Amino acid sequence: MPTRRTGVIIAVIVACLIVLGRASHFLVDWAWFSTVGFVGVFWTIFTTKAVLFVAVYAVSALLLWVNGTLALRFVWRTRLWFPASFQPGVPAIRALSGPPAGLFGSGTPMLPWRLLILAVALVIGLLIALDEMGQWDQVLRFLYQVPYGQNDPLFDNDIGFYLFSLPVYVALRNWAWLLLALSAITAGGIYLVHGAIDPNRWPWRFSPAVIAHGSVLLGLYFAIKAWSYALDRYLLLYNDNGVVVGASYTDIHVQLPVLWLLIGLCAISAIVAWANVRLRTIRIPIATAALVLGASFVFAEVVPGLYQRFFVKPSELQKESPYVQRNITLTREAYNLRQITVRPFPAEQDLTFQALQNNRGTIDNIRLWDWQPLMDTYAQLQEIRTYYKFLDVDVDRYHINGSYQQVTVAARELAPSLLSANAQTWVNLHLLFTHGNGIVMSPVTQKSTEGLPNFYLKDIPPVASGGPAVTEPRIYFGESAGGYVIVKTSTPEFDYPQGKDNVYAYYDGADGIPIGGAAWRSLFAWYFDDVNILLSDYITGQSRIMLHRNIQDRVRTIAPFLQLDRDPYMVISDGRLYWMQDAYTTSAWFPYAQPQPDGTNYIRNSVKVVIDAYNGTVTFYVADAADPVVATYQRIFPGLFKPLDAMPADLRAHIRYPEDLFNIQAQQYRAYHMDAPEVFYNREDLWQFPREPTGPDGNEGANATRMAPYYIMMRLPGEPHAEFFLMLPMAPSQRENMVAWLGARCDPLEYGKLIVYEFPKDKLVYGPFQIEARINQNTNISQQISLWNQMGSRVIRGNLLVVPIGNSLLYVSPLYLRAESGQLPELKRVIAAYGDRVVMEETLPAALAALFNEPLQAGLSPVSAGAAPSGPADERARAALEHYDQAIDRLKAGDWAGFGAELDALRPLLQELGQRPATSDTSGPKN
């Protein structure tokens, strides 16, 4: 008795702890959702989960309990069993006057067995319900589904049936299979334990009760199997035979009729099995099972295989062409490739220096700062203190000093883990160091004379030098913010360092759950397993606790049904900092569509999410109102989404086409740009992403990686202004030359439009890898790189950019130098290529001038953001400075001949400057 009592006490304590844990999670989630203004979303998800859990639990436990109880009752009433001491010659089944002995001995009471069956049913039902509760999203999509508006070509069902209904039917079928399998195992175990099944001889002997019960379960198996075959008709639209994704010729002409045959056979077998409840013969179940399994193997496996091999294979292209066309059409629909506009690109070789002048919007925004060297440079120049961290560098565009400029931005976030070990106290981690501070911004093309980036925004608090002003620089919500912090306490928060002192501030925003009361403090102390929350004297009646401060975790908590882009970026609007997060609606159930490696075969960038970095306010905007999936979610959560037009114009100017979606679409377009079935079948025009070297100095080394898409500012042929684009060159499969480039327009008026410019098939257009090879083969460039590497500097080759200008292509690549033991890369050279020429100069204007054998002119692209208006004297001064810098580089490298040559070139420029006064030319950029 003491042992039993102790077990009961332990079980009660464990149950109470589980209930308290679940209750604390519920209360904290409810409080947080209420604080951020999405309590309706919380209740919708919670109610759906609860109803689904109760329904599945009740049905599963009830069916398992009824099944087990019936088995026990059949055994008990008939008093039939096989004695454990069964011997040949002894009657196989004996009727007794007492309870069945079975394998556990005689006289086993019935009540414990009933309780055991009930307990097993409740536990297994609980496990099933907990698992099926995760289907809440599918259930809601099924109940609130919006028609797609387009039908599949085989069954003429609206595609919404496949996106919303079919997944639920498949889930119900799988649940039915699981319940049937568990029921059979439960009943079989009961019959075996009580001796109604004799396993001691072959073939096994079964009592009439076992045969009757088994016939019922077998009939259910055939019924579910018939339903499964009915669903398999629709699942043909997801087959992949290596030629066609979707229903192929064999699927439609053989598999589909076979499935109808098997549906009828299973339906008849179910009726026969149920009729055997009265006949109670073992031969009928064995015969029907053998018939169904044999027919399934022969007609569903052997016959289609033979038909495919001997009838379809010899004429595969002819027979599969209509179904290949379906695959092409619906894959393009699933990935929104149908909107791509195809235009010719002559790839002419008539680019002139004047054409560069006419495309200043493109030239002045060629990105020379790659994210990794720039990140290292930002870290050295602008992290200020060790506990600040730049986690990412993003590319965006702003109107600065009257010009549309491409810039790089990075948020200065707080990383408490970088505090010294003795400073990582509870007060510091949760009360004092609560937020990051500020943002840095620099133009993508400009550099200082030392080869460092110029800053439009820098320092703490942010200092604007041409960039937009920031009036609220504090970052409480970001890419790194993870743990909770408590604000509005009696101690001020660290704001930023100022010389030897620190500046402190108090949070006056709207986010946070009030925890001034003892009950709330106790709740959060339990929730976080942190007694300091309950005991700290710093927490006052006005204190608030901030949760989910990582922006992606914050968005996922509110909308777990959205898939998030991996690269959120920061935007400045009206002096405040906002995070822009792209979100996708996806599905794995689009018919005839080529799936991705993760199984999804439908995607839309339907939602743009904006998060206030200070207040944590999250706003969801519908970016693609035509998407039926997001329209369904709008019906499920009526207060969650806003139309894109409701986004402030200043923020809407910074939306951009997401790189993850573009990558997925480009991957699919490699094959699915071929719209002729015969071309697609033969893979005659398969594309690939171009290769680029992986070595830091630009050499191929052992491997090469595939080129990634990049943002660029350029003017399309025939367009009046430069636009912000996301683009990627394309190369033919197994070749290095280029055949096209794919671009996505990002500016609001043309947002989301995809364009592919295809090159003439009879013209060779150098690809990035071929240009890289030509750069490495250039003796002047390779010698200079070797010389730098030998003199204690490390050469870092930047990414090669393909820049469309007019109907021609220009290639530009930056080159950085970093001391062998240093962490500060400097932009030292710019390599440019066009036609058969490759040059390397100190600046982009100098490289472009050398590329076209033109003298360096004013106004192409300034070296410094703060440069004064350029004139002839200014250009001579700049040229003199370039020769001086090159002379110093030659001196450091031990190149005395080069040093002397640079000094010789410097002398006449200095003499001319000393003789003539400077003149002003206001045609240069006003940066």
Secondary structure, 3 states (H helix, E strand, C coil): CHHHHHHHHHHHHHHHHHHHHHHHHHHHHHHHHHHHCCHHHHHHHHHHHHHHHHHHHHHHHHHHHHHHHHHHHHHHHHCEECCCCCCCCCCCCEECCCCCCHHHCCCCCHHHHHHHHHHHHHHHHHHHHHHHHHHHHHHHHHHCCCCCCCECCCCCCEHHHHHHHHHHHHHHHHHHHHHHHHHHHHHHHHHHHCCCEECCCCCCEECHHHHHHHHHHHHHHHHHHHHHHHHHHHHHHHCECCCCECCCHHHHHHHHHHHHHHHHHHHHHHHHHHHHHHHCCCHHHHHHHHHHHHHHHHHHHHHHHHHHHHHHHHHHHHHHHHHHHHHHHHHHHHCCHHHCEEEECCCCCCCCHHHHHHCHHHHCCCCCCCHHHHHHHHHHHHCCCCCEEECCCEEEEEEECCEEEEEEEEEEEECHHHCCHHHCCHHHHHHHCCCEECEEEEECCCCCCCCCCCCCEECCCCEECCCCCCCECEECCECCCCCCEEECCCCCEEEEEECCEEEEECCCCCCCEECCCHHHHHHHHHHHCCCHHHHCCCCCCCCEEECCCEHHHHHHHHCCCCEECCCCEEEEECCEEEEEEEEEEEECCCCCCCCCCCCCCEEEEEEEEEEECCCCCEEEEECCCCCHHHHHHHHHCCCCEEEHHHCCHHHHCCCCCCHHHHHHHHHHHHHHCCCCHHHHHHCCCCEECCEEECCCCCCCCCCEEECCCEEEEECCCCCCCCEEEEEEEEEECCCCCCCEEEEEECCHHHCCCEEEEECCCCCCCCCHHHHHHHHHHCHHHHHHHHHHHHCCEEEEECCCEEEEECCEEEEEEEEEEEECCCCCCEEEEEEEEECCEEEEECCHHHHHHHHCCCCCCCCCCCCCCCCCCCCHHHHHHHHHHHHHHHHHHHHHCCCHHHHHHHHHHHHHHHHHHHHCCCCCCCCCCCC
